[in-house]
Amino acid sequence: MSLATIDLAQPSDFAAAAPRPSTESRLRAVPAGTEARGFVLYVGVDELKALEAGTDLGSIVAQLKALAAQLVPTSETYAAVALAPQGAGGRDVDVVRLALQDPAALAKHRNTPEPEAPVKGGVIIDISRKRLLLDGETAALTYKEFELLQYLVLREGRTIDRHEIIGALWGEGDDDIPNERTIDVHVRRLRSKLGAYEDIVRTVRGVGYRFDRHADVSIRQATTPSPDFF
């Protein structure tokens, strides 16, 4: 029996029952047999635009959360920051939808052929196709080596400690989980395959590793979920 044909209980049966939404107030997109449990609001604004408006992303998120709590005290909120490679271009809100895996945006992206960028000298980190090009040649990275590089790239300019890398890239079911010493071996192997460009992965002594982009390094857009959240 569909939701639309269920007989609602009379008030005398459940005196304390909360009123159900009327047919008119229900969201049109909610099909019979389902119920709306929340919503997603994609906000396209980068840090510079927020700063120019006299605020920052953290403050915007805090105010939106406070508004939700004011309107519905029992509401629960979760906010994530959408990251994209610098200079990726495109409308902010479209980048946000792709980065946070919006199904409609992903479907549109898959159906839109992405023009193949001309291969040039230097480093091309192609996150969308999981490949690394060095001077036009594909580097023979293992899956884990590319994941390590991608993890650093998406956190460009931030030093990542060894413990965080292990926790992010290796799970409990993995056979060879490295420790903080052997993670250095994985980084050395990655650097050896970067060849003349090994210094894009820098060691911060006593802390961890950082990705530094040079003028000859380009990153191709990806639909990678945000690694950071409020």
N, C-alpha and C positions, 0 to 999 in steps of 0.2 A: 504494500500500500504506500503510495507516495505521500510525502509530507503535506501536500496540498489537500489531501482527502482525509487526514486524521482528524477525528472529532476532538475538539478541545474540551478539557474537563470543566464542569460548571464550578463557579466560585464556591458553592456549598461543599463541593468535594474537597477542594484544596483552598482553604480560606487565605493561607499565606502565600499562595503561588504568585510569582512575579508575572506581570502582564507580558504576553508575547507580542512581538512586533506585528503590526497590522500588515495585510497584504500590500497595501500602498507603500508602507515604509520599508519593506524588504528590498534589498539590492536586486536590481533586475538581472545581474550577472550570476546570481546564486541559483543553481538548478535545483529542482525538486530532489529531496532526499539528502540534501547537504545544508550546512549552516555556516554563516560567516563567523570566523573566530578572530578576526583582526584584519589589518590591512598593511600595505607597504606604501610609503611615500618616498619616491625618489627625488632627491634635491640635488640639482646640478649647480654647484658653486665651488670654486676652488679657493685656496687659502688667500690668494692675492685679492680676489674680488671681495671676500669677506673682510679683509683688512681695509680695503678702500672704503667699505661701508661702515667702518668703525667697530668691527667685531671680529670674531674668529669662529672656526668650525665648532670647537668645544662649547662655546657659549650658545651658539645656535642650537646644538643638540640638547643642551641643558634646558633651554627655554621651551623647546618642543616637548621634552619629557615632562616638564612642569605643567604645561598646558594640558597634556593628556591626563595627568594626575588630578588636575583641577576639574576637568570635565567628567572624568570617570575615576574616582579614587581607587577603585579596585583594578584598574588597567595595569598591564605589564608592558614594559618597553624594552627594546634592544636596538642599538644603533651601531652601524658598521661604516667604516670609512672606505670608500672605493679608491683604489690606487691604480694609476696608469703611468706608463713610461713618460718621462718629460718630452714634450713636443709631439705627443701622439695625435693631437688635433681632434676635430670633431666637436659636436655639441656636448657640453658638460653632462647634461642629463642622459644622453645616449651612452656616453662613456660609463656613467654610473650604473645604468641598467645592465650593460654588458659585464662590467666588473663584478656585479652582485648577482649575476646569473639569472636575470629576468627571462623567463621562458619565451615570451613574445619577442624580446629583443634578440635572444639567441637564435630563434628560428629565422628572423629577418636577416641576421648576420650570416647564417649558414647559406641562405638562398641568394645572397648578394656576392657575386664573384669578387674576390679581393685581388686587385691588380698586383702582379708580381713586380716588386721593386727591383730595379736594375742592380745586378751584383757589382759591387765595387770593392776596392781595396779596403783594408782595415777589418774591423770586427763587426759582424752582424749577429746579434742574439735574437733569434726568431722564436719567441715564446709560443706563438700560435702553432708553429709546426714542430716545436721541440727540437731545434737544431741550431748549431753554431757554425757560422761561416767565417773562415780566416782567409783574407785576401781572395775571396771567391771560391775557396775550397771548403767542403764540409769536414769539420773536425769529428774524429771518431770518439765521441763522448759516450760513456755508458749512461744508462738511465739515471743512476744515482748521481753521477757527476753533473749531468745537466740539471737535475733537481737542486743540487747544491748551488750551482751557478745562478739558477733562477731565483732561489730563495734570497741570495745576496742582492741580485739585480733589483728585485721588487722592493727592497729596503735600502735603496741607493743612498749612500752617504751616512748610514747608521752602522755603527760597529756591532756585530752580532757575536755574542760569546759562544764558546764551544758547546756548552750545556744546552743552549736554545736550539742550535743546529741539530744536535742529536735528537732532542725531543720532537722537533718538527719533522725530520726526515726519516726517522727510524721508529717503528712501532714494536710493541712487546712480542709480536709474532715473528719478527725478523730473526734470521739465523745469526747474523754477524753484526750485532749492535756494537758500534765503536764506543770507546771511552774518550775522555777529553784529550788523552795523549794520541790515540790512534786517529782521531779526527784530523790531526795534522797531516797524516799520511794521505787521506782522501783529498785534502786541499793541495798537497804537493803534486799528486797525480793530475788533478785538474789543471794546475798551473803549467805542468809539463806539456799538456796538450794545447794550452794557450800560446805556447811558443814565445814569439817576440812580444806578445801582448800580455804576458803573465802578470804584469804589475797592475792590471785592472782589478785584481783580487789582492788586496793589501793586508798585511799582518799588522795588527795593532798590538804591540808587545804587552803581554800580561792581561790582555782583554779578549781579543778574538780576531774576527776578520771583517773587512769592509769592501764593498764594490765601489770603485771610483770610475766614473765615465770620462773617457778622453774624447778629444775632437774626432778621432777616427773610429769611435764606437757608436753604433746605432742599434736601436731596439725596436723590433716590430711588435705592433699592438697585439694584445692577447685579451682573452676573457677570463682573467684570473681573479678568483674571489679575493676580497679584501683580507689582508693578513692582520689588520689592526681593528680594534673596535672600542667603543666607549662603554 
